[in-house]
Amino acid sequence: MSLQPEITQRDLRNKSKEIMDAVEHGRSFTVTRDGHRIGELIPLRRKRRFVSREDFAAMSRNAPDIDLEAFRADQEAAVETEASSPYDR
């Protein structure tokens, strides 16, 4: 049995505005067709656009030290890989 409410394909078609409004407000649904579960409607996670200075400082306190030579080597390797033609792979 599904933890989220089930809606039929017909309900999705006929009540799309109400269902999409519910999804926008955080509800999830399992969509069925001919009695078979075929998909899920779930709200997208909203990305945070801002991290406060305090949050960044707290997250950075326990970050490992960066090996600058290894970091540069990784960057150079990535640039060399990206510079080649995708058709050469």
Disulfide bonds with the S-S distance in Angstrom:
none
